[in-house]
Amino acid sequence: MPRKFSKNRTNSFRKRVYEVVRKIPQGEVATYKEVAKLAGSPRAYRAVGNILNKNPNLEMISCHRVIKSDGRVGGYKYGKNKKTSLLKKEGITIKQGRVIF
């Protein structure tokens, strides 16, 4: 049976996700899984993606710095091309749609 979350718990996790993502330095990336773990819910990496898709403040919360665990760029509110462009502008190397670590 699926777990049901209270609105307060969901909002709390959302705030923790935004705080984690806000701390990712320019020119660096983190995975959705890493963000979920640092926000206190290691298995909630899909929820991280959904939360970041609704990011209300792209200036303060640079969600383009969050990528998939396999290095693929992943989704972005304004499309993968825009996300790739932003990452490259910050010095991240991307080949064939994957971040080169």
C-alpha positions in Angstrom: 0.0 0.0 0.0 1.4 3.4 -0.9 2.6 5.7 1.9 0.6 8.8 2.4 2.4 12.0 3.3 1.0 14.9 5.2 1.2 18.3 3.5 3.6 19.5 6.2 6.0 16.6 5.6 5.9 17.2 1.8 6.5 20.9 2.2 9.4 20.1 4.6 11.0 17.8 2.1 10.6 20.3 -0.6 12.3 23.0 1.4 15.2 20.6 2.2 15.6 19.8 -1.5 15.7 23.4 -2.4 18.3 24.1 0.3 20.5 21.2 -0.8 20.3 22.3 -4.5 21.0 26.0 -3.5 24.3 24.8 -2.0 25.6 23.2 -5.2 28.5 25.4 -6.3 28.7 26.9 -9.8 30.6 24.5 -12.1 29.6 21.4 -10.1 26.7 18.9 -10.3 24.9 16.5 -8.0 22.6 13.6 -8.9 18.9 13.5 -8.1 19.8 10.5 -5.8 22.5 12.5 -4.0 20.1 15.4 -3.4 17.4 13.0 -2.1 19.9 11.5 0.3 21.2 14.9 1.5 17.5 16.0 2.0 16.9 13.1 4.2 15.0 10.7 2.0 17.5 8.6 0.0 14.9 6.7 -2.1 12.9 9.9 -3.1 15.0 10.8 -6.1 12.0 10.9 -8.4 10.3 13.2 -6.0 13.4 15.5 -6.2 12.9 15.7 -10.0 9.2 16.6 -9.6 10.0 19.2 -7.0 12.7 20.8 -9.1 10.4 20.8 -12.1 8.2 23.2 -10.1 11.1 25.4 -8.9 9.7 28.9 -8.4 13.1 30.6 -8.3 15.7 29.6 -10.9 17.9 32.4 -9.9 18.4 31.2 -6.3 17.9 27.5 -6.8 20.0 26.4 -9.7 18.3 23.1 -10.4 20.1 22.8 -13.8 23.1 21.5 -11.7 21.2 18.3 -10.8 21.7 15.3 -13.2 20.9 11.6 -13.5 23.1 9.1 -11.7 24.3 7.7 -15.0 25.6 11.2 -16.0 22.8 12.0 -18.4 21.6 15.6 -18.2 18.0 14.7 -17.4 15.0 17.0 -17.7 14.7 20.7 -17.1 11.8 23.1 -17.0 13.0 24.9 -20.1 14.3 21.8 -22.0 17.4 19.7 -22.1 19.1 21.9 -24.6 18.8 24.9 -22.2 20.1 22.8 -19.3 23.0 21.6 -21.3 23.8 25.1 -22.4 23.8 26.4 -18.8 26.0 23.5 -17.6 28.5 24.1 -20.4 28.5 27.8 -19.6 29.6 26.9 -16.1 32.5 24.7 -17.4 30.9 21.3 -17.2 32.0 19.0 -20.0 29.1 17.1 -21.7 29.6 14.6 -24.5 26.7 12.7 -26.1 24.3 14.0 -23.5 26.3 12.9 -20.5 28.3 14.9 -18.0 32.0 13.9 -18.1 33.3 13.6 -14.5 
